[in-house]
Amino acid sequence: MGASFNRMYIILRPAEGHGTGFARLEGIRGRSRLHIQASRLPKGPVRAMLLAGDAHSHAILDLGLMHPLPGQHVLSRDDLALHGGYHTLLLCADWPEPRVLLCGCLSHSSFTLWQMQEAVQHYLAVPAGPSAAQETPRPSVLMLRAHEGT
């Protein structure tokens, strides 16, 4: 009974700035585990995504916001079902000013950097899930003025 197991390391290259990073993708029996580490990224939230398809019909799998630690950002995802031809891993500045910071190839892709940037900007035209930029404090109900005259 041999279980199908594979492991891939992905070098993340800077698309903007001086960031560096890598990812480890492991697969066993059709399920995948992904661990990403990156450093020297600009301040602010960083979102990880996988890109599939071509420039005309593409799909993005949003892996979520990376966790900032002293000197680096990390993200781990277990039990991913990566059936869809994902070919590029992207680390992006999150909404409201989305831009590709780092990218790495899982397989051959004809996407250019500006096409990746366009896909990310289209995807993040509105906030995607929990975003640090969305977390604006709202006044408590207890701070509302009582209506006079009642």
HUMO-V966390 format. One record per backbone hydrogen bond with DSSP energy under -0.5 kcal/mol. CO is the residue of the C=O (numbers start at 1). NH is the residue of the N-H. E is the energy in kcal/mol with one decimal. If there is no record, write none. Layout:
co: <CO:CO>
nh: <NH:NH>
e: <E:E>
//
This chain:
co: <1:3:4:6:8:9:10:11:12:13:16:20:21:22:23:24:24:25:26:27:28:31:32:33:34:35:36:37:38:39:45:46:47:48:48:49:50:51:51:52:57:59:60:61:61:64:66:67:69:71:72:73:74:75:77:80:80:81:82:85:87:87:88:89:90:91:91:92:93:94:99:101:101:102:103:104:112:113:114:115:116:117:118:119:120:122:123:127:131:131:132:134:140:141:147>
nh: <3:5:29:27:25:11:23:13:21:103:19:39:12:37:10:26:35:8:33:6:31:28:80:26:77:24:75:22:73:20:94:66:92:63:64:90:61:87:88:59:54:52:62:50:63:48:68:74:72:40:69:38:67:36:34:32:82:83:84:53:106:107:51:104:49:101:102:47:99:97:93:15:16:91:13:89:116:117:118:119:120:121:122:123:124:125:126:129:134:135:135:136:143:144:150>
e: <-0.5:-0.6:-1.6:-2.6:-3.1:-0.5:-2.0:-0.6:-0.8:-2.1:-0.6:-2.6:-2.5:-2.6:-2.9:-0.5:-2.1:-2.6:-2.9:-2.3:-1.8:-2.7:-2.9:-2.9:-2.9:-2.6:-1.9:-2.3:-3.1:-2.0:-2.0:-3.3:-2.9:-2.5:-0.8:-3.1:-2.6:-3.0:-1.5:-1.8:-1.6:-2.6:-0.7:-2.1:-0.6:-2.5:-0.6:-2.2:-1.8:-0.5:-3.6:-2.4:-3.3:-3.1:-3.0:-2.9:-0.8:-1.2:-0.8:-0.6:-3.1:-1.4:-2.8:-2.2:-2.5:-3.1:-1.8:-3.0:-0.9:-1.1:-2.7:-3.0:-1.5:-2.7:-3.0:-3.2:-2.2:-2.7:-2.1:-2.2:-2.4:-2.6:-2.3:-2.4:-2.8:-1.1:-0.5:-0.7:-1.2:-0.9:-0.6:-2.5:-1.5:-1.5:-0.6>
//
